[in-house]
């Protein structure tokens, strides 16, 4: 899947199923590149999630185990389910207001991840 097929101007909270499908195809292609057929147990989802979020910071959230546990997201892992949870956060008026009021240079979705990660570490 070509990264160019994933829109650069769509925020996660505004993304429809078509955009999420395109983003999902890109993420799955990345994830496939990180698979290690030699590994006894290969679960390479964090690095591709971070790379995808770096390429489309308004659309694709960073996902890691610490935040997933903090949010109560259980196995089996699903990037699409995770994205839908983050999408609900980004559509919540109170959360958006808090994120928009922060003097942060990064997109609000990235700031949300930092806030969740910081809170989960406590």
N, CA, C and O of each residue as an XYZ file, in Angstrom:
488
protein
N       0.860     -1.191      0.000
C       0.000      0.000      0.000
C       0.884      1.225      0.000
O       1.855      1.301      0.753
N       0.563      2.143     -0.809
C       1.307      3.379     -0.968
C       0.848      4.411      0.061
O      -0.350      4.655      0.208
N       1.786      5.008      0.762
C       1.462      6.042      1.745
C       0.711      7.205      1.092
O      -0.121      7.842      1.736
N       0.995      7.479     -0.160
C       0.339      8.595     -0.842
C      -1.171      8.405     -0.968
O      -1.902      9.376     -1.163
N      -1.641      7.173     -0.859
C      -3.082      6.919     -0.933
C      -3.801      7.346      0.344
O      -5.018      7.530      0.343
N      -3.047      7.504      1.435
C      -3.641      7.892      2.718
C      -3.659      9.422      2.780
O      -2.602     10.050      2.723
N      -4.838     10.024      2.895
C      -4.933     11.484      2.880
C      -4.107     12.147      3.981
O      -3.998     11.630      5.093
N      -3.536     13.284      3.653
C      -2.745     14.034      4.630
C      -3.581     15.064      5.382
O      -3.166     15.561      6.429
N      -4.742     15.380      4.855
C      -5.535     16.472      5.412
C      -6.754     16.014      6.221
O      -7.625     16.828      6.527
N      -6.827     14.749      6.565
C      -7.971     14.234      7.322
C      -7.537     13.942      8.754
O      -6.550     13.245      8.992
N      -8.291     14.486      9.695
C      -8.038     14.207     11.107
C      -8.813     12.955     11.497
O      -9.841     12.639     10.898
N      -8.315     12.248     12.500
C      -8.953     11.009     12.923
C     -10.419     11.230     13.268
O     -11.268     10.414     12.909
N     -10.722     12.306     13.947
C     -12.108     12.547     14.360
C     -13.039     12.777     13.170
O     -14.255     12.629     13.300
N     -12.480     13.138     12.016
C     -13.278     13.371     10.815
C     -13.228     12.211      9.817
O     -13.919     12.230      8.799
N     -12.410     11.205     10.118
C     -12.191     10.101      9.172
C     -13.416      9.199      9.078
O     -14.034      8.848     10.083
N     -13.745      8.837      7.846
C     -14.832      7.877      7.624
C     -14.228      6.497      7.378
O     -13.009      6.332      7.432
N     -15.060      5.529      7.116
C     -14.606      4.164      6.913
C     -13.631      4.011      5.762
O     -12.695      3.216      5.843
N     -13.840      4.762      4.695
C     -12.944      4.679      3.541
C     -11.529      5.121      3.904
O     -10.551      4.458      3.559
N     -11.436      6.239      4.598
C     -10.122      6.749      5.010
C      -9.468      5.781      5.988
O      -8.271      5.513      5.888
N     -10.244      5.255      6.935
C      -9.683      4.295      7.889
C      -9.236      3.015      7.188
O      -8.243      2.408      7.588
N      -9.950      2.602      6.156
C      -9.528      1.428      5.383
C      -8.196      1.681      4.681
O      -7.321      0.815      4.688
N      -8.032      2.859      4.074
C      -6.766      3.201      3.419
C      -5.625      3.249      4.433
O      -4.538      2.725      4.187
N      -5.885      3.877      5.562
C      -4.870      3.950      6.616
C      -4.549      2.551      7.138
O      -3.391      2.243      7.424
N      -5.562      1.712      7.260
C      -5.365      0.344      7.736
C      -4.516     -0.476      6.784
O      -3.679     -1.266      7.221
N      -4.721     -0.297      5.492
C      -3.905     -1.018      4.511
C      -2.441     -0.585      4.606
O      -1.529     -1.408      4.516
N      -2.235      0.710      4.788
C      -0.865      1.203      4.955
C      -0.249      0.637      6.238
O       0.889      0.166      6.225
N      -0.991      0.681      7.335
C      -0.477      0.156      8.598
C      -0.150     -1.344      8.478
O       0.901     -1.782      8.947
N      -1.028     -2.119      7.864
C      -0.790     -3.558      7.709
C       0.452     -3.826      6.853
O       1.214     -4.752      7.132
N       0.648     -3.020      5.822
C       1.853     -3.176      5.000
C       3.102     -2.893      5.823
O       4.094     -3.614      5.716
N       3.061     -1.853      6.639
C       4.178     -1.553      7.538
C       4.406     -2.705      8.513
O       5.536     -3.149      8.714
N       3.337     -3.174      9.104
C       3.436     -4.249     10.094
C       4.069     -5.492      9.476
O       4.878     -6.172     10.108
N       3.695     -5.773      8.247
C       4.257     -6.932      7.555
C       5.775     -6.791      7.397
O       6.504     -7.779      7.485
N       6.247     -5.566      7.166
C       7.685     -5.331      7.027
C       8.441     -5.602      8.328
O       9.634     -5.906      8.304
N       7.752     -5.494      9.453
C       8.396     -5.688     10.748
C       8.301     -7.126     11.250
O       8.870     -7.448     12.293
N       7.599     -7.989     10.535
C       7.501     -9.388     10.948
C       8.857    -10.061     10.840
O       9.607     -9.822      9.893
N       9.162    -10.894     11.804
C      10.412    -11.643     11.797
C      10.077    -13.129     11.756
O       9.724    -13.711     12.782
N      10.182    -13.754     10.575
C       9.822    -15.164     10.467
C      10.745    -16.070     11.287
O      10.398    -17.220     11.557
N      11.904    -15.568     11.679
C      12.850    -16.347     12.482
C      12.512    -16.295     13.969
O      12.963    -17.143     14.739
N      11.728    -15.315     14.369
C      11.419    -15.134     15.789
C      10.451    -16.212     16.264
O       9.534    -16.616     15.550
N      10.686    -16.664     17.493
C       9.785    -17.650     18.088
C       8.410    -17.035     18.320
O       7.377    -17.680     18.140
N       8.429    -15.780     18.721
C       7.175    -15.058     18.965
C       7.348    -13.645     18.406
O       8.143    -12.865     18.931
N       6.630    -13.319     17.372
C       6.771    -12.021     16.734
C       5.458    -11.244     16.849
O       4.427    -11.670     16.330
N       5.510    -10.108     17.530
C       4.335     -9.252     17.691
C       4.739     -7.810     17.414
O       4.685     -6.965     18.308
N       5.140     -7.530     16.193
C       5.704     -6.219     15.866
C       4.652     -5.171     15.527
O       4.542     -4.771     14.368
N       3.885     -4.721     16.499
C       2.856     -3.736     16.179
C       3.191     -2.339     16.672
O       2.670     -1.364     16.131
N       4.048     -2.213     17.687
C       4.336     -0.892     18.244
C       5.153     -0.035     17.268
O       4.789      1.108     16.992
N       6.245     -0.580     16.752
C       7.087      0.204     15.837
C       6.315      0.658     14.594
O       6.406      1.829     14.226
N       5.558     -0.226     13.936
C       4.782      0.255     12.783
C       3.747      1.306     13.174
O       3.496      2.237     12.409
N       3.143      1.167     14.359
C       2.161      2.159     14.811
C       2.827      3.519     14.990
O       2.259      4.545     14.615
N       4.024      3.529     15.560
C       4.734      4.793     15.763
C       5.163      5.404     14.438
O       5.086      6.620     14.262
N       5.611      4.582     13.514
C       6.006      5.084     12.200
C       4.797      5.625     11.438
O       4.873      6.691     10.827
N       3.689      4.898     11.473
C       2.467      5.355     10.794
C       1.992      6.678     11.395
O       1.587      7.585     10.668
N       2.043      6.783     12.723
C       1.627      8.021     13.393
C       2.551      9.179     13.034
O       2.117     10.328     12.962
N       3.802      8.878     12.815
C       4.751      9.915     12.416
C       4.433     10.439     11.016
O       4.587     11.628     10.735
N       3.991      9.537     10.147
C       3.691      9.924      8.769
C       2.332     10.611      8.630
O       2.156     11.473      7.768
N       1.381     10.234      9.470
C       0.045     10.841      9.441
C      -0.386     11.167     10.878
O      -1.263     10.504     11.432
N       0.243     12.201     11.481
C       0.035     12.490     12.905
C      -1.363     12.989     13.269
O      -1.725     12.985     14.446
N      -2.137     13.407     12.309
C      -3.505     13.857     12.603
C      -4.518     12.727     12.454
O      -5.662     12.844     12.895
N      -4.089     11.639     11.831
C      -4.991     10.551     11.492
C      -4.718      9.259     12.259
O      -5.651      8.583     12.693
N      -3.454      8.919     12.423
C      -3.105      7.606     12.977
C      -2.450      7.781     14.347
O      -1.371      8.367     14.446
N      -3.091      7.279     15.401
C      -2.534      7.453     16.745
C      -1.370      6.503     17.020
O      -1.272      5.417     16.450
N      -0.496      6.954     17.913
C       0.542      6.071     18.433
C      -0.162      5.064     19.329
O      -1.084      5.409     20.069
N       0.281      3.827     19.253
C      -0.307      2.787     20.118
C       0.841      2.081     20.817
O       1.814      1.679     20.179
N       0.728      1.934     22.101
C       1.710      1.126     22.816
C       1.014      0.388     23.950
O      -0.107      0.719     24.336
N       1.700     -0.612     24.470
C       1.108     -1.481     25.486
C       0.728     -0.758     26.757
O      -0.303     -1.065     27.353
N       1.536      0.196     27.187
C       1.261      0.914     28.431
C      -0.073      1.653     28.348
O      -0.905      1.542     29.249
N      -0.271      2.395     27.283
C      -1.520      3.153     27.111
C      -2.694      2.202     26.900
O      -3.783      2.442     27.422
N      -2.489      1.141     26.152
C      -3.575      0.179     25.914
C      -4.033     -0.432     27.236
O      -5.233     -0.566     27.474
N      -3.082     -0.802     28.099
C      -3.456     -1.352     29.415
C      -4.179     -0.300     30.246
O      -5.173     -0.604     30.907
N      -3.684      0.935     30.217
C      -4.307      2.020     30.969
C      -5.757      2.236     30.521
O      -6.634      2.504     31.342
N      -5.996      2.118     29.230
C      -7.350      2.311     28.692
C      -8.216      1.060     28.824
O      -9.411      1.093     28.530
N      -7.614     -0.036     29.264
C      -8.373     -1.273     29.430
C      -8.638     -1.990     28.126
O      -9.597     -2.757     28.031
N      -7.816     -1.762     27.121
C      -7.971     -2.433     25.837
C      -7.292     -3.787     25.949
O      -6.080     -3.876     26.147
N      -8.069     -4.811     25.823
C      -7.567     -6.173     26.024
C      -7.284     -6.863     24.697
O      -7.708     -6.405     23.636
N      -6.565     -7.964     24.779
C      -6.322     -8.805     23.602
C      -7.643     -9.411     23.164
O      -8.528     -9.548     24.008
N      -7.836     -9.777     21.931
C      -6.862     -9.659     20.855
C      -6.726     -8.211     20.394
O      -7.706     -7.468     20.336
N      -5.505     -7.827     20.070
C      -5.241     -6.463     19.658
C      -5.794     -6.198     18.270
O      -5.728     -7.045     17.380
N      -6.339     -5.008     18.109
C      -6.893     -4.611     16.818
C      -6.622     -3.126     16.624
O      -7.145     -2.294     17.364
N      -5.816     -2.799     15.642
C      -5.531     -1.393     15.394
C      -6.817     -0.638     15.103
O      -6.976      0.507     15.525
N      -7.731     -1.268     14.388
C      -8.977     -0.583     14.024
C      -9.809     -0.260     15.271
O     -10.365      0.833     15.379
N      -9.895     -1.199     16.201
C     -10.631     -0.932     17.442
C      -9.943      0.181     18.230
O     -10.603      1.063     18.779
N      -8.605      0.131     18.281
C      -7.861      1.189     18.973
C      -8.134      2.542     18.332
O      -8.386      3.526     19.028
N      -8.084      2.591     17.006
C      -8.336      3.855     16.322
C      -9.730      4.375     16.620
O      -9.915      5.582     16.782
N     -10.711      3.492     16.695
C     -12.079      3.923     16.987
C     -12.189      4.486     18.406
O     -12.948      5.426     18.641
N     -11.443      3.921     19.341
C     -11.433      4.456     20.706
C     -10.821      5.855     20.702
O     -11.381      6.784     21.283
N      -9.678      5.999     20.051
C      -9.044      7.319     19.946
C      -9.948      8.295     19.194
O      -9.984      9.480     19.524
N     -10.661      7.819     18.210
C     -11.567      8.678     17.452
C     -12.662      9.225     18.375
O     -13.029     10.397     18.285
N     -13.178      8.369     19.260
C     -14.189      8.838     20.223
C     -13.607      9.893     21.157
O     -14.268     10.882     21.470
N     -12.376      9.683     21.599
C     -11.726     10.701     22.443
C     -11.633     12.024     21.700
O     -11.945     13.077     22.256
N     -11.204     11.973     20.447
C     -10.997     13.191     19.683
C     -12.305     13.883     19.311
O     -12.309     15.072     18.995
N     -13.403     13.152     19.347
C     -14.716     13.749     19.075
C     -15.383     14.282     20.339
O     -16.377     15.003     20.254
N     -14.857     13.941     21.492
C     -15.432     14.386     22.762
C     -15.137     15.881     22.952
O     -13.983     16.305     22.895
N     -16.189     16.667     23.176
C     -16.034     18.122     23.265
C     -15.105     18.554     24.387
O     -14.279     19.447     24.201
N     -15.231     17.937     25.533
C     -14.400     18.331     26.678
C     -12.920     18.011     26.419
O     -12.048     18.832     26.705
N     -12.647     16.846     25.891
C     -11.265     16.482     25.585
C     -10.701     17.407     24.515
O      -9.574     17.887     24.636
N     -11.477     17.656     23.473
C     -11.006     18.554     22.406
C     -10.715     19.943     22.929
O      -9.713     20.555     22.559
N     -11.576     20.440     23.779
C     -11.372     21.772     24.342
C     -10.059     21.824     25.124
O      -9.286     22.773     24.997
N      -9.819     20.789     25.935
C      -8.571     20.730     26.700
C      -7.352     20.656     25.787
O      -6.359     21.346     26.018
N      -7.424     19.828     24.761
C      -6.301     19.691     23.840
C      -6.070     20.972     23.041
O      -4.929     21.381     22.826
N      -7.156     21.597     22.606
C      -7.034     22.809     21.802
C      -6.502     23.988     22.612
O      -5.915     24.913     22.051
N      -6.706     23.958     23.931
C      -6.238     25.051     24.789
C      -4.763     24.939     25.164
O      -4.180     25.883     25.699
N      -4.166     23.791     24.884
C      -2.746     23.606     25.208
C      -1.868     24.302     24.172
O      -2.131     24.225     22.972
N      -0.820     24.986     24.646
C       0.093     25.638     23.693
C       1.122     24.630     23.173
O       2.320     24.768     23.423
N       0.652     23.637     22.463
C       1.529     22.567     21.979
C       1.736     22.705     20.472
O       0.796     23.010     19.738
N       2.963     22.481     20.014
C       3.230     22.585     18.577
C       2.765     21.359     17.785
O       2.674     21.405     16.558
N       2.476     20.282     18.483
C       2.083     19.045     17.809
C       0.581     18.984     17.590
O      -0.179     19.678     18.265
N       0.149     18.142     16.634
C      -1.288     17.949     16.425
C      -1.955     17.406     17.699
O      -1.321     16.671     18.456
N      -3.207     17.753     17.938
C      -3.906     17.314     19.152
C      -3.891     15.796     19.371
O      -3.833     15.348     20.516
N      -3.942     15.010     18.316
C      -3.920     13.552     18.474
C      -2.606     13.100     19.110
O      -2.600     12.204     19.954
N      -1.515     13.707     18.714
C      -0.214     13.371     19.301
C      -0.153     13.840     20.753
O       0.404     13.147     21.604
N      -0.714     14.993     21.038
C      -0.737     15.503     22.414
C      -1.577     14.575     23.293
O      -1.219     14.322     24.444
N      -2.682     14.070     22.765
C      -3.509     13.115     23.511
C      -2.688     11.891     23.879
O      -2.751     11.418     25.014
N      -1.921     11.376     22.934
C      -1.098     10.207     23.225
C      -0.107     10.502     24.340
O       0.063      9.687     25.246
N       0.543     11.646     24.288
C       1.511     12.011     25.324
C       0.815     12.117     26.683
O       1.338     11.646     27.693
N      -0.354     12.731     26.702
C      -1.101     12.869     27.967
C      -1.490     11.497     28.513
O      -1.339     11.246     29.709
N      -1.980     10.619     27.667
C      -2.366      9.280     28.118
C      -1.147      8.496     28.597
O      -1.215      7.824     29.626
N      -0.048      8.569     27.874
C       1.157      7.856     28.234
C       1.705      8.358     29.570
O       2.126      7.571     30.417
N       1.692      9.673     29.742
C       2.187     10.269     30.991
C       1.311      9.818     32.160
O       1.821      9.463     33.223
N       0.021      9.831     31.965
C      -0.905      9.404     33.022
C      -0.747      7.901     33.319
O      -0.800      7.488     34.477
N      -0.559      7.116     32.301
C      -0.436      5.656     32.478
C       0.846      5.294     33.235
O       0.891      4.257     33.896
N       1.864      6.109     33.151
C       3.122      5.828     33.839
C       3.045      6.038     35.337
O       3.908      5.547     36.065
N       2.054      6.745     35.816
C       1.942      7.035     37.265
C       1.625      5.819     38.058
O       1.499      5.894     39.280
